[in-house]
Amino acid sequence: MQRIQGVVRLHALINQDGTVGDLAVVGTPPLVLAQASIPTAKQWRYRPTLLNGEPVEVDTIIVINFSLR
């Protein structure tokens, strides 16, 4: 409705079970996009990362691209 485009980068901790833990916005994207990104990313589930066969937490950056079609 507001026709806002942009990229939101989230610093994220992916837990051992693949759920998204801590999230923080990186940079200064449009506020409305940042606000929409956090609850959305919290719902995502990842395949757990294994190290020597054991699940581990992963510190990563999630990039969400909002674009108009």
PyMOL Python script that loads the backbone (N, CA, C, O; Angstrom):
from pymol import cmd

cmd.read_pdbstr("""\
ATOM      1  N   MET A   1       0.820  -1.178   0.000  1.00  0.00           N
ATOM      2  CA  MET A   1       0.000   0.000   0.000  1.00  0.00           C
ATOM      3  C   MET A   1       0.873   1.254   0.000  1.00  0.00           C
ATOM      4  O   MET A   1       0.561   2.234  -0.676  1.00  0.00           O
ATOM      5  N   GLN A   2       1.974   1.218   0.766  1.00  0.00           N
ATOM      6  CA  GLN A   2       2.833   2.390   0.830  1.00  0.00           C
ATOM      7  C   GLN A   2       3.881   2.394  -0.282  1.00  0.00           C
ATOM      8  O   GLN A   2       4.586   3.386  -0.468  1.00  0.00           O
ATOM      9  N   ARG A   3       3.985   1.296  -1.015  1.00  0.00           N
ATOM     10  CA  ARG A   3       4.906   1.163  -2.144  1.00  0.00           C
ATOM     11  C   ARG A   3       6.353   1.445  -1.734  1.00  0.00           C
ATOM     12  O   ARG A   3       7.074   2.168  -2.421  1.00  0.00           O
ATOM     13  N   ILE A   4       6.761   0.868  -0.614  1.00  0.00           N
ATOM     14  CA  ILE A   4       8.131   1.033  -0.123  1.00  0.00           C
ATOM     15  C   ILE A   4       8.934  -0.201  -0.503  1.00  0.00           C
ATOM     16  O   ILE A   4       8.471  -1.329  -0.335  1.00  0.00           O
ATOM     17  N   GLN A   5      10.124   0.015  -1.011  1.00  0.00           N
ATOM     18  CA  GLN A   5      11.039  -1.061  -1.351  1.00  0.00           C
ATOM     19  C   GLN A   5      12.292  -0.913  -0.502  1.00  0.00           C
ATOM     20  O   GLN A   5      12.589   0.172  -0.003  1.00  0.00           O
ATOM     21  N   GLY A   6      13.014  -1.993  -0.342  1.00  0.00           N
ATOM     22  CA  GLY A   6      14.281  -1.916   0.364  1.00  0.00           C
ATOM     23  C   GLY A   6      14.762  -3.277   0.805  1.00  0.00           C
ATOM     24  O   GLY A   6      14.089  -4.292   0.621  1.00  0.00           O
ATOM     25  N   VAL A   7      15.937  -3.272   1.388  1.00  0.00           N
ATOM     26  CA  VAL A   7      16.561  -4.490   1.896  1.00  0.00           C
ATOM     27  C   VAL A   7      16.716  -4.352   3.401  1.00  0.00           C
ATOM     28  O   VAL A   7      17.164  -3.321   3.903  1.00  0.00           O
ATOM     29  N   VAL A   8      16.340  -5.406   4.110  1.00  0.00           N
ATOM     30  CA  VAL A   8      16.511  -5.439   5.557  1.00  0.00           C
ATOM     31  C   VAL A   8      17.503  -6.559   5.877  1.00  0.00           C
ATOM     32  O   VAL A   8      17.350  -7.693   5.423  1.00  0.00           O
ATOM     33  N   ARG A   9      18.510  -6.219   6.661  1.00  0.00           N
ATOM     34  CA  ARG A   9      19.478  -7.206   7.127  1.00  0.00           C
ATOM     35  C   ARG A   9      19.269  -7.416   8.620  1.00  0.00           C
ATOM     36  O   ARG A   9      19.241  -6.467   9.403  1.00  0.00           O
ATOM     37  N   LEU A  10      19.124  -8.686   8.993  1.00  0.00           N
ATOM     38  CA  LEU A  10      18.905  -9.032  10.390  1.00  0.00           C
ATOM     39  C   LEU A  10      20.070  -9.880  10.886  1.00  0.00           C
ATOM     40  O   LEU A  10      20.414 -10.888  10.269  1.00  0.00           O
ATOM     41  N   HIS A  11      20.672  -9.477  11.992  1.00  0.00           N
ATOM     42  CA  HIS A  11      21.665 -10.313  12.646  1.00  0.00           C
ATOM     43  C   HIS A  11      20.870 -11.325  13.457  1.00  0.00           C
ATOM     44  O   HIS A  11      20.045 -10.948  14.290  1.00  0.00           O
ATOM     45  N   ALA A  12      21.117 -12.612  13.216  1.00  0.00           N
ATOM     46  CA  ALA A  12      20.291 -13.647  13.837  1.00  0.00           C
ATOM     47  C   ALA A  12      21.132 -14.744  14.469  1.00  0.00           C
ATOM     48  O   ALA A  12      22.240 -15.042  14.023  1.00  0.00           O
ATOM     49  N   LEU A  13      20.581 -15.330  15.510  1.00  0.00           N
ATOM     50  CA  LEU A  13      21.129 -16.528  16.110  1.00  0.00           C
ATOM     51  C   LEU A  13      20.145 -17.651  15.808  1.00  0.00           C
ATOM     52  O   LEU A  13      18.986 -17.606  16.221  1.00  0.00           O
ATOM     53  N   ILE A  14      20.622 -18.654  15.085  1.00  0.00           N
ATOM     54  CA  ILE A  14      19.790 -19.820  14.779  1.00  0.00           C
ATOM     55  C   ILE A  14      20.106 -20.866  15.847  1.00  0.00           C
ATOM     56  O   ILE A  14      21.251 -21.296  15.985  1.00  0.00           O
ATOM     57  N   ASN A  15      19.095 -21.265  16.591  1.00  0.00           N
ATOM     58  CA  ASN A  15      19.275 -22.208  17.695  1.00  0.00           C
ATOM     59  C   ASN A  15      19.586 -23.613  17.191  1.00  0.00           C
ATOM     60  O   ASN A  15      19.460 -23.904  16.002  1.00  0.00           O
ATOM     61  N   GLN A  16      19.989 -24.466  18.108  1.00  0.00           N
ATOM     62  CA  GLN A  16      20.333 -25.848  17.768  1.00  0.00           C
ATOM     63  C   GLN A  16      19.179 -26.607  17.139  1.00  0.00           C
ATOM     64  O   GLN A  16      19.402 -27.523  16.346  1.00  0.00           O
ATOM     65  N   ASP A  17      17.947 -26.241  17.479  1.00  0.00           N
ATOM     66  CA  ASP A  17      16.789 -26.938  16.916  1.00  0.00           C
ATOM     67  C   ASP A  17      16.289 -26.304  15.616  1.00  0.00           C
ATOM     68  O   ASP A  17      15.275 -26.735  15.068  1.00  0.00           O
ATOM     69  N   GLY A  18      17.003 -25.272  15.114  1.00  0.00           N
ATOM     70  CA  GLY A  18      16.634 -24.643  13.855  1.00  0.00           C
ATOM     71  C   GLY A  18      15.681 -23.463  13.995  1.00  0.00           C
ATOM     72  O   GLY A  18      15.320 -22.842  12.995  1.00  0.00           O
ATOM     73  N   THR A  19      15.273 -23.147  15.207  1.00  0.00           N
ATOM     74  CA  THR A  19      14.420 -21.979  15.400  1.00  0.00           C
ATOM     75  C   THR A  19      15.277 -20.712  15.432  1.00  0.00           C
ATOM     76  O   THR A  19      16.477 -20.764  15.702  1.00  0.00           O
ATOM     77  N   VAL A  20      14.644 -19.587  15.154  1.00  0.00           N
ATOM     78  CA  VAL A  20      15.348 -18.311  15.164  1.00  0.00           C
ATOM     79  C   VAL A  20      15.311 -17.759  16.580  1.00  0.00           C
ATOM     80  O   VAL A  20      14.243 -17.607  17.173  1.00  0.00           O
ATOM     81  N   GLY A  21      16.492 -17.462  17.113  1.00  0.00           N
ATOM     82  CA  GLY A  21      16.598 -16.909  18.462  1.00  0.00           C
ATOM     83  C   GLY A  21      16.648 -15.400  18.406  1.00  0.00           C
ATOM     84  O   GLY A  21      15.728 -14.752  17.908  1.00  0.00           O
ATOM     85  N   ASP A  22      17.719 -14.851  18.914  1.00  0.00           N
ATOM     86  CA  ASP A  22      17.887 -13.400  18.948  1.00  0.00           C
ATOM     87  C   ASP A  22      17.931 -12.821  17.534  1.00  0.00           C
ATOM     88  O   ASP A  22      18.538 -13.399  16.633  1.00  0.00           O
ATOM     89  N   LEU A  23      17.283 -11.676  17.355  1.00  0.00           N
ATOM     90  CA  LEU A  23      17.281 -10.952  16.084  1.00  0.00           C
ATOM     91  C   LEU A  23      17.544  -9.483  16.354  1.00  0.00           C
ATOM     92  O   LEU A  23      17.048  -8.920  17.330  1.00  0.00           O
ATOM     93  N   ALA A  24      18.330  -8.867  15.481  1.00  0.00           N
ATOM     94  CA  ALA A  24      18.567  -7.430  15.571  1.00  0.00           C
ATOM     95  C   ALA A  24      18.713  -6.876  14.160  1.00  0.00           C
ATOM     96  O   ALA A  24      19.364  -7.485  13.311  1.00  0.00           O
ATOM     97  N   VAL A  25      18.117  -5.742  13.918  1.00  0.00           N
ATOM     98  CA  VAL A  25      18.219  -5.091  12.609  1.00  0.00           C
ATOM     99  C   VAL A  25      19.616  -4.501  12.475  1.00  0.00           C
ATOM    100  O   VAL A  25      20.131  -3.865  13.395  1.00  0.00           O
ATOM    101  N   VAL A  26      20.220  -4.726  11.304  1.00  0.00           N
ATOM    102  CA  VAL A  26      21.538  -4.185  10.995  1.00  0.00           C
ATOM    103  C   VAL A  26      21.351  -3.046   9.999  1.00  0.00           C
ATOM    104  O   VAL A  26      20.689  -3.227   8.977  1.00  0.00           O
ATOM    105  N   GLY A  27      21.913  -1.895  10.272  1.00  0.00           N
ATOM    106  CA  GLY A  27      21.770  -0.761   9.365  1.00  0.00           C
ATOM    107  C   GLY A  27      20.514   0.028   9.676  1.00  0.00           C
ATOM    108  O   GLY A  27      19.937  -0.074  10.759  1.00  0.00           O
ATOM    109  N   THR A  28      20.104   0.826   8.686  1.00  0.00           N
ATOM    110  CA  THR A  28      18.941   1.697   8.870  1.00  0.00           C
ATOM    111  C   THR A  28      17.968   1.561   7.702  1.00  0.00           C
ATOM    112  O   THR A  28      17.826   2.489   6.905  1.00  0.00           O
ATOM    113  N   PRO A  29      17.298   0.414   7.594  1.00  0.00           N
ATOM    114  CA  PRO A  29      16.284   0.272   6.544  1.00  0.00           C
ATOM    115  C   PRO A  29      15.052   1.097   6.906  1.00  0.00           C
ATOM    116  O   PRO A  29      14.938   1.571   8.037  1.00  0.00           O
ATOM    117  N   PRO A  30      14.129   1.276   5.961  1.00  0.00           N
ATOM    118  CA  PRO A  30      12.874   1.948   6.305  1.00  0.00           C
ATOM    119  C   PRO A  30      12.215   1.256   7.501  1.00  0.00           C
ATOM    120  O   PRO A  30      12.124   0.029   7.542  1.00  0.00           O
ATOM    121  N   LEU A  31      11.764   2.037   8.456  1.00  0.00           N
ATOM    122  CA  LEU A  31      11.219   1.505   9.700  1.00  0.00           C
ATOM    123  C   LEU A  31      10.106   0.493   9.477  1.00  0.00           C
ATOM    124  O   LEU A  31      10.078  -0.545  10.138  1.00  0.00           O
ATOM    125  N   VAL A  32       9.196   0.771   8.567  1.00  0.00           N
ATOM    126  CA  VAL A  32       8.068  -0.138   8.340  1.00  0.00           C
ATOM    127  C   VAL A  32       8.560  -1.503   7.844  1.00  0.00           C
ATOM    128  O   VAL A  32       7.968  -2.526   8.187  1.00  0.00           O
ATOM    129  N   LEU A  33       9.614  -1.535   7.058  1.00  0.00           N
ATOM    130  CA  LEU A  33      10.156  -2.811   6.576  1.00  0.00           C
ATOM    131  C   LEU A  33      10.847  -3.564   7.705  1.00  0.00           C
ATOM    132  O   LEU A  33      10.704  -4.781   7.823  1.00  0.00           O
ATOM    133  N   ALA A  34      11.587  -2.850   8.524  1.00  0.00           N
ATOM    134  CA  ALA A  34      12.250  -3.483   9.665  1.00  0.00           C
ATOM    135  C   ALA A  34      11.220  -4.086  10.621  1.00  0.00           C
ATOM    136  O   ALA A  34      11.399  -5.198  11.116  1.00  0.00           O
ATOM    137  N   GLN A  35      10.147  -3.344  10.873  1.00  0.00           N
ATOM    138  CA  GLN A  35       9.102  -3.836  11.776  1.00  0.00           C
ATOM    139  C   GLN A  35       8.404  -5.067  11.224  1.00  0.00           C
ATOM    140  O   GLN A  35       8.007  -5.945  11.990  1.00  0.00           O
ATOM    141  N   ALA A  36       8.250  -5.146   9.922  1.00  0.00           N
ATOM    142  CA  ALA A  36       7.601  -6.315   9.307  1.00  0.00           C
ATOM    143  C   ALA A  36       8.530  -7.522   9.281  1.00  0.00           C
ATOM    144  O   ALA A  36       8.061  -8.659   9.319  1.00  0.00           O
ATOM    145  N   SER A  37       9.826  -7.295   9.218  1.00  0.00           N
ATOM    146  CA  SER A  37      10.794  -8.373   9.066  1.00  0.00           C
ATOM    147  C   SER A  37      10.964  -9.227  10.310  1.00  0.00           C
ATOM    148  O   SER A  37      11.077 -10.449  10.211  1.00  0.00           O
ATOM    149  N   ILE A  38      10.984  -8.611  11.460  1.00  0.00           N
ATOM    150  CA  ILE A  38      11.300  -9.349  12.687  1.00  0.00           C
ATOM    151  C   ILE A  38      10.267 -10.431  13.011  1.00  0.00           C
ATOM    152  O   ILE A  38      10.662 -11.579  13.212  1.00  0.00           O
ATOM    153  N   PRO A  39       8.967 -10.129  13.073  1.00  0.00           N
ATOM    154  CA  PRO A  39       8.019 -11.216  13.383  1.00  0.00           C
ATOM    155  C   PRO A  39       7.977 -12.282  12.285  1.00  0.00           C
ATOM    156  O   PRO A  39       7.722 -13.455  12.558  1.00  0.00           O
ATOM    157  N   THR A  40       8.227 -11.868  11.061  1.00  0.00           N
ATOM    158  CA  THR A  40       8.242 -12.835   9.963  1.00  0.00           C
ATOM    159  C   THR A  40       9.406 -13.794  10.118  1.00  0.00           C
ATOM    160  O   THR A  40       9.220 -15.008  10.042  1.00  0.00           O
ATOM    161  N   ALA A  41      10.605 -13.269  10.335  1.00  0.00           N
ATOM    162  CA  ALA A  41      11.796 -14.108  10.466  1.00  0.00           C
ATOM    163  C   ALA A  41      11.712 -15.010  11.700  1.00  0.00           C
ATOM    164  O   ALA A  41      12.236 -16.124  11.683  1.00  0.00           O
ATOM    165  N   LYS A  42      11.065 -14.547  12.761  1.00  0.00           N
ATOM    166  CA  LYS A  42      10.913 -15.368  13.975  1.00  0.00           C
ATOM    167  C   LYS A  42      10.109 -16.645  13.715  1.00  0.00           C
ATOM    168  O   LYS A  42      10.257 -17.623  14.448  1.00  0.00           O
ATOM    169  N   GLN A  43       9.263 -16.649  12.683  1.00  0.00           N
ATOM    170  CA  GLN A  43       8.438 -17.810  12.360  1.00  0.00           C
ATOM    171  C   GLN A  43       9.203 -18.860  11.555  1.00  0.00           C
ATOM    172  O   GLN A  43       8.785 -20.016  11.496  1.00  0.00           O
ATOM    173  N   TRP A  44      10.296 -18.479  10.947  1.00  0.00           N
ATOM    174  CA  TRP A  44      11.025 -19.393  10.067  1.00  0.00           C
ATOM    175  C   TRP A  44      11.709 -20.496  10.856  1.00  0.00           C
ATOM    176  O   TRP A  44      12.082 -20.318  12.015  1.00  0.00           O
ATOM    177  N   ARG A  45      11.864 -21.633  10.204  1.00  0.00           N
ATOM    178  CA  ARG A  45      12.568 -22.773  10.785  1.00  0.00           C
ATOM    179  C   ARG A  45      13.648 -23.204   9.807  1.00  0.00           C
ATOM    180  O   ARG A  45      13.419 -23.299   8.601  1.00  0.00           O
ATOM    181  N   TYR A  46      14.818 -23.460  10.345  1.00  0.00           N
ATOM    182  CA  TYR A  46      15.960 -23.878   9.550  1.00  0.00           C
ATOM    183  C   TYR A  46      16.328 -25.317   9.885  1.00  0.00           C
ATOM    184  O   TYR A  46      16.032 -25.816  10.971  1.00  0.00           O
ATOM    185  N   ARG A  47      16.972 -25.960   8.943  1.00  0.00           N
ATOM    186  CA  ARG A  47      17.517 -27.286   9.211  1.00  0.00           C
ATOM    187  C   ARG A  47      18.717 -27.058  10.143  1.00  0.00           C
ATOM    188  O   ARG A  47      19.596 -26.256   9.828  1.00  0.00           O
ATOM    189  N   PRO A  48      18.759 -27.749  11.276  1.00  0.00           N
ATOM    190  CA  PRO A  48      19.868 -27.529  12.209  1.00  0.00           C
ATOM    191  C   PRO A  48      21.226 -27.757  11.536  1.00  0.00           C
ATOM    192  O   PRO A  48      21.398 -28.680  10.739  1.00  0.00           O
ATOM    193  N   THR A  49      22.175 -26.900  11.876  1.00  0.00           N
ATOM    194  CA  THR A  49      23.534 -27.048  11.390  1.00  0.00           C
ATOM    195  C   THR A  49      24.266 -28.036  12.292  1.00  0.00           C
ATOM    196  O   THR A  49      24.194 -27.947  13.518  1.00  0.00           O
ATOM    197  N   LEU A  50      24.968 -28.974  11.671  1.00  0.00           N
ATOM    198  CA  LEU A  50      25.679 -29.999  12.432  1.00  0.00           C
ATOM    199  C   LEU A  50      27.180 -29.753  12.390  1.00  0.00           C
ATOM    200  O   LEU A  50      27.733 -29.386  11.353  1.00  0.00           O
ATOM    201  N   LEU A  51      27.824 -29.956  13.516  1.00  0.00           N
ATOM    202  CA  LEU A  51      29.270 -29.918  13.620  1.00  0.00           C
ATOM    203  C   LEU A  51      29.689 -31.216  14.291  1.00  0.00           C
ATOM    204  O   LEU A  51      29.354 -31.468  15.449  1.00  0.00           O
ATOM    205  N   ASN A  52      30.418 -32.027  13.560  1.00  0.00           N
ATOM    206  CA  ASN A  52      30.799 -33.363  14.054  1.00  0.00           C
ATOM    207  C   ASN A  52      29.567 -34.180  14.451  1.00  0.00           C
ATOM    208  O   ASN A  52      29.592 -34.932  15.425  1.00  0.00           O
ATOM    209  N   GLY A  53      28.493 -34.017  13.680  1.00  0.00           N
ATOM    210  CA  GLY A  53      27.276 -34.782  13.909  1.00  0.00           C
ATOM    211  C   GLY A  53      26.360 -34.236  14.988  1.00  0.00           C
ATOM    212  O   GLY A  53      25.300 -34.810  15.240  1.00  0.00           O
ATOM    213  N   GLU A  54      26.739 -33.144  15.629  1.00  0.00           N
ATOM    214  CA  GLU A  54      25.937 -32.563  16.697  1.00  0.00           C
ATOM    215  C   GLU A  54      25.395 -31.203  16.264  1.00  0.00           C
ATOM    216  O   GLU A  54      26.112 -30.430  15.628  1.00  0.00           O
ATOM    217  N   PRO A  55      24.129 -30.899  16.601  1.00  0.00           N
ATOM    218  CA  PRO A  55      23.579 -29.584  16.244  1.00  0.00           C
ATOM    219  C   PRO A  55      24.270 -28.465  17.025  1.00  0.00           C
ATOM    220  O   PRO A  55      24.587 -28.619  18.205  1.00  0.00           O
ATOM    221  N   VAL A  56      24.499 -27.339  16.350  1.00  0.00           N
ATOM    222  CA  VAL A  56      25.143 -26.179  16.975  1.00  0.00           C
ATOM    223  C   VAL A  56      24.357 -24.918  16.647  1.00  0.00           C
ATOM    224  O   VAL A  56      23.623 -24.872  15.659  1.00  0.00           O
ATOM    225  N   GLU A  57      24.516 -23.896  17.482  1.00  0.00           N
ATOM    226  CA  GLU A  57      23.941 -22.589  17.190  1.00  0.00           C
ATOM    227  C   GLU A  57      24.755 -21.931  16.085  1.00  0.00           C
ATOM    228  O   GLU A  57      25.963 -22.139  15.968  1.00  0.00           O
ATOM    229  N   VAL A  58      24.061 -21.129  15.276  1.00  0.00           N
ATOM    230  CA  VAL A  58      24.727 -20.435  14.177  1.00  0.00           C
ATOM    231  C   VAL A  58      24.430 -18.948  14.268  1.00  0.00           C
ATOM    232  O   VAL A  58      23.278 -18.542  14.424  1.00  0.00           O
ATOM    233  N   ASP A  59      25.469 -18.146  14.169  1.00  0.00           N
ATOM    234  CA  ASP A  59      25.371 -16.693  14.145  1.00  0.00           C
ATOM    235  C   ASP A  59      25.420 -16.290  12.674  1.00  0.00           C
ATOM    236  O   ASP A  59      26.395 -16.595  11.987  1.00  0.00           O
ATOM    237  N   THR A  60      24.380 -15.606  12.178  1.00  0.00           N
ATOM    238  CA  THR A  60      24.298 -15.328  10.743  1.00  0.00           C
ATOM    239  C   THR A  60      23.597 -13.997  10.473  1.00  0.00           C
ATOM    240  O   THR A  60      23.061 -13.354  11.375  1.00  0.00           O
ATOM    241  N   ILE A  61      23.622 -13.617   9.217  1.00  0.00           N
ATOM    242  CA  ILE A  61      22.876 -12.455   8.736  1.00  0.00           C
ATOM    243  C   ILE A  61      21.781 -12.956   7.795  1.00  0.00           C
ATOM    244  O   ILE A  61      22.057 -13.704   6.857  1.00  0.00           O
ATOM    245  N   ILE A  62      20.562 -12.548   8.043  1.00  0.00           N
ATOM    246  CA  ILE A  62      19.429 -12.858   7.171  1.00  0.00           C
ATOM    247  C   ILE A  62      19.142 -11.610   6.350  1.00  0.00           C
ATOM    248  O   ILE A  62      19.017 -10.517   6.903  1.00  0.00           O
ATOM    249  N   VAL A  63      19.037 -11.764   5.044  1.00  0.00           N
ATOM    250  CA  VAL A  63      18.748 -10.643   4.154  1.00  0.00           C
ATOM    251  C   VAL A  63      17.346 -10.831   3.583  1.00  0.00           C
ATOM    252  O   VAL A  63      17.043 -11.862   2.984  1.00  0.00           O
ATOM    253  N   ILE A  64      16.501  -9.831   3.775  1.00  0.00           N
ATOM    254  CA  ILE A  64      15.133  -9.857   3.250  1.00  0.00           C
ATOM    255  C   ILE A  64      15.003  -8.698   2.273  1.00  0.00           C
ATOM    256  O   ILE A  64      15.222  -7.540   2.628  1.00  0.00           O
ATOM    257  N   ASN A  65      14.644  -9.025   1.046  1.00  0.00           N
ATOM    258  CA  ASN A  65      14.520  -8.020  -0.010  1.00  0.00           C
ATOM    259  C   ASN A  65      13.044  -7.742  -0.280  1.00  0.00           C
ATOM    260  O   ASN A  65      12.310  -8.635  -0.704  1.00  0.00           O
ATOM    261  N   PHE A  66      12.614  -6.525  -0.041  1.00  0.00           N
ATOM    262  CA  PHE A  66      11.253  -6.104  -0.331  1.00  0.00           C
ATOM    263  C   PHE A  66      11.282  -5.364  -1.670  1.00  0.00           C
ATOM    264  O   PHE A  66      11.923  -4.322  -1.798  1.00  0.00           O
ATOM    265  N   SER A  67      10.588  -5.908  -2.654  1.00  0.00           N
ATOM    266  CA  SER A  67      10.567  -5.227  -3.968  1.00  0.00           C
ATOM    267  C   SER A  67       9.164  -5.255  -4.545  1.00  0.00           C
ATOM    268  O   SER A  67       8.399  -6.191  -4.315  1.00  0.00           O
ATOM    269  N   LEU A  68       8.847  -4.239  -5.278  1.00  0.00           N
ATOM    270  CA  LEU A  68       7.550  -4.150  -5.937  1.00  0.00           C
ATOM    271  C   LEU A  68       7.629  -4.860  -7.276  1.00  0.00           C
ATOM    272  O   LEU A  68       8.662  -4.824  -7.944  1.00  0.00           O
ATOM    273  N   ARG A  69       6.560  -5.494  -7.661  1.00  0.00           N
ATOM    274  CA  ARG A  69       6.521  -6.180  -8.957  1.00  0.00           C
ATOM    275  C   ARG A  69       5.702  -5.397  -9.916  1.00  0.00           C
ATOM    276  O   ARG A  69       5.542  -5.803 -11.067  1.00  0.00           O
TER     277      ARG A  69
END
""", "prot")
cmd.dss("prot")
cmd.show_as("cartoon", "prot")
cmd.util.cbc("prot")
cmd.orient("prot")
